[in-house]
Amino acid sequence: MDKKLATRLIDVCEGRAEADLLVTNCKIVDVFNKTVFEGAVSVVDGHIASFSPEVKAKRTLDAKGRYLLPGLIDAHCHIESSHLSPAAYSDLVVAKGTTTVIADPHEICNVAGLDAMRYMLLASEGLPLSVYLMFPSCVPATDSEHAGAVLLADSVAAMIGHERVLGLGEMMNYPGIAAALPFVMDKLECAYQAGKLIDGHAPDVKDRDLDAYAACRIRTDHECSTPEELTERIRRGMYVALRQGTACRNVLDLLPGVNADNASRVMFCTDDCQPQSIMENGHIDYAVNLAIGAGMKPERAIAAATLNAATCYRLADRGAIAPGLRADFILSPSIEHIVADEVFISGNLVAQGGRILKPAAHIRPEKVSGMMDVASFDESRLALPLKSDRARVIGIIPGSVVTENLVEEVRRDADGLFVHDDGLDILKIASIERHHGTGNVGVGLIKGYGMKRGAVATSISHDSHNIIVVGSDDKDMAVAVKELIATGGGITMVQDGKVLMTHTLEIAGLMTDRDAHTVYEELAKMHEIAYGQLGVPKDIDPFMTLSFMALPVIPALKITDSGLFDVTAFSFTDINP
Amino acid sequence: MDKKLATRLIDVCEGRAEADLLVTNCKIVDVFNKTVFEGAVSVVDGHIASFSPEVKAKRTLDAKGRYLLPGLIDAHCHIESSHLSPAAYSDLVVAKGTTTVIADPHEICNVAGLDAMRYMLLASEGLPLSVYLMFPSCVPATDSEHAGAVLLADSVAAMIGHERVLGLGEMMNYPGIAAALPFVMDKLECAYQAGKLIDGHAPDVKDRDLDAYAACRIRTDHECSTPEELTERIRRGMYVALRQGTACRNVLDLLPGVNADNASRVMFCTDDCQPQSIMENGHIDYAVNLAIGAGMKPERAIAAATLNAATCYRLADRGAIAPGLRADFILSPSIEHIVADEVFISGNLVAQGGRILKPAAHIRPEKVSGMMDVASFDESRLALPLKSDRARVIGIIPGSVVTENLVEEVRRDADGLFVHDDGLDILKIASIERHHGTGNVGVGLIKGYGMKRGAVATSISHDSHNIIVVGSDDKDMAVAVKELIATGGGITMVQDGKVLMTHTLEIAGLMTDRDAHTVYEELAKMHEIAYGQLGVPKDIDPFMTLSFMALPVIPALKITDSGLFDVTAFSFTDINP
């Protein structure tokens, strides 16, 4: 707010100036009182002036009795999970009524460090979608694999002052908080000094550990599993984000803990969403509708998706329909099931009938393109010498990112090297370091992927995003890895030495500037090939499954660029037991 | 919060360090969920660490099952109304469980301008009570009398950056907002630029005027009269402070508009309280208990008096009992009727059984003492020549600050000067400018004060705080005025040329460093004399009534240092109709 805008708003209210737009005949959702009232909304200079239908206006829109509600806010997301650049992501989610997101660029920062922060800020500047960032607190997420960057307190301090950086991102290192590790406390100090927020991520943290976590003013959590956990976090002053992402969902599990008296302390978030689920189910609107469907009072659910998030993140200019606030709003025919018929941002119509009117402008991702610094890689690096026929094997559990730590009988050739046996569902899996040209390649075995012949590789590999590749023979695997190196990253499938299809993710190997619809169709085609020609069973996702096989903080056995990692023992382990 | 404190808190939670204090066996009021739970509260370095009874502690206090609730917050008050300096005020209200106040030093700033702001900041530094200030937005409140200072945007800009100045004080000039007057908008701009808040004061403002008022982000109002007004303000994003002061009270009137869905948008305030009402009824505890008595859920009422005010005023370190927050709390035997059995501030016991343990330290009010710059005053200045026997007379309406504009038959002497008639309840009243030595004296007549013989004078005279004097003869009046000039201000009573008693207010003529109990007893004695020896009728307050006779923004007829003012016509008027 400034004097000029305030004066314009007053002048419109008092009839001394014309509004740019007057929306009449609406049922306005009042998220402060959690009621609906009939009125009009006038807009000037992108902000709401008055509820009076009698102000003068250049243009009038008859809402025909529809509900007018604030633009929705996603309290916590990783844009990278959509495979979309900020601009393409904006086009996708704005059409669903989301007008503001709090994004943690944890994935791309693990690849490109501060360059990634700068890219995300630049690429999200001036979009229809308001993008606020949290500075990722845990880069790298673990010491057991090599990420592209190490972001310590000096890096946090360098960026946290930016007006669109709201604070320190989800503090996944809760053991580091409990231990008050100096390098963790130094990052918190940056947020304290800047007067900014700290997001949480505290699955299963409870009692005195939760006290310690809250005591250092970590303000949010989106990792609750039960209503009791929600109550305990709210009790300690935290906001709880109810999450409805593509894979991780807890809205319905947590709702029994939400009531009239604590509803102002909950918000909604998506965390990680694939374009498919956004296009098919929706974004924050989907979470709101789920909550309403489960019995939450609509105005309370809408307040959670707007006012509460704005309050938590101190976005004083939005989160409600009220004079002086940004004119970010949705027209919906219903309040029991909200549908973003028309979406207005700063008073301009930007989407209609679920489609964006004008795609957002992209910026060139120069500093985060071609992030493939792989040294001395060739097929020979994938050889896996075994001392016996009994080997440790990563066991895929369908629908889970947890794996089993198996010991299986496998085939070896005359030189003692692993060879694929058509009769056994055991494939080779490798993680190839791609950030610093270390030449690291970790090779292991995996069971349950079901592929008969060929290779699949991806540069999305949480959280360090090295190249992960699975395959029935070293040649196909090497072709797949080289394809990703050549394209700057993405997901590729190879059979008989030939690339079947590549879903290119040219931005840090994680995202693309292509639009959501194209990405959606590509991914659909990719899945079709994986399930058909490659024979991956339908109870696992061929690509997301791979993406978690290198994450050495989730049990039980994982492959990193430094070798096979026993998460339970929290140490590297030998392939032969 | 800083790293050092955060580390200490974590260490206590995790058992690596001892807490300073552990309060066990409490029913903790959870204002986030609005519930009560049994637990313990540990404190280190003035902040709450954990709810666990198992942390190690240097000292343990058994709360014996009492309720432990956050220290109360007064969302809007004028400390000056208590006649007490900030230190004496702290002693008084802390004993009632109020641990934080948002104070608008509007009165003293009308006397001493920026010196008054500096004094209030200095005198409230380091008290047990946390005193935050709002920079008064309306000094002077009117052009129709002479105040001690004119505070424009440059003055606001000079002080609003102070860490204990939360923003711009109650914007009483709502017509100035509706008109978007540049000097008013310039003050708002100071708050916008500093990222600070703006308090409201908008009696009867509605519809498009209220839209305009809210559109410029005025964030609070404490002047609602009906539940509908409360709803309309909350709807526009404002917080509503329910007021329970000595004279102005609206808690019970507004409560019917408060429900589970909007309760998070209301707070409590006292605005103006005399020491007597605080000592006899209480402070914010009184308002909370009234609300609970009228049916408000206790946890909601307590949240209104704590969390909601802290949220509104962005005091992130207080307002609840939770790890990481200041250890400002109360032990009360009941939650249905809270009683501040014991009051802790920063974890230290400061009051017990309604009594402060150690009086707060005062600072010398040098720059705001002896604020009596009165020029060329003597008895002759009180002469009132009349052109006829018919004169305009200010008519007191008992229990109201509104007056009647009367025309009465009065007595004149041979020279045409007004003389007091024992048979008529018509006295002379005068306002003597005391800030700039202008020599201004305005003289008029008043009916209904009931005094038979003598004079009463006070330097509390809203909002400019010139000396106001009423009397049956000029000599007594002159003695009274001279007594106030000699003592630096206060309230005095004179009869037959002798001072009967003076309640000295040596700080700007408004406040004293004497303690609340002394002030209470002095005022009781003063009232006894006024009602007894001077014959003032009991249906009016002899001193507060006078204090509003110079306020030319409240109808209908008032006396200012520039003369008789017809508020209805909004112009000066002649004594003879």
Interface residues (C-beta under 8 A of the other chain):
Chain A: M1 D2 K3 A6 T7 L9 I10 D11 C13 E14 G15 D30 F32 N33 K34 T35 F37 H47 I48 A49 S50 F51 S52 E54 V55 I177 A178 A179 A180 M185 D186 L188 E189 Y192 Q193 D207 R208 D209 D211 A212 A214 A215 C216 R217 T231 I234 R235 R236 G237 A260 D261 N262 S264 R265 K297 E299 R300 T311 R314 A316 A320 A322 P323 G324 L325
Chain B: M1 D2 K3 A6 T7 L9 I10 D11 C13 E14 G15 D30 F32 N33 K34 T35 F37 H47 I48 A49 S50 F51 S52 E54 V55 I177 A178 A179 A180 M185 D186 L188 E189 Y192 Q193 D207 R208 D209 D211 A212 A214 A215 C216 R217 T231 I234 R235 R236 G237 A260 D261 N262 S264 R265 K297 E299 R300 T311 R314 A316 A320 A322 P323 G324 L325
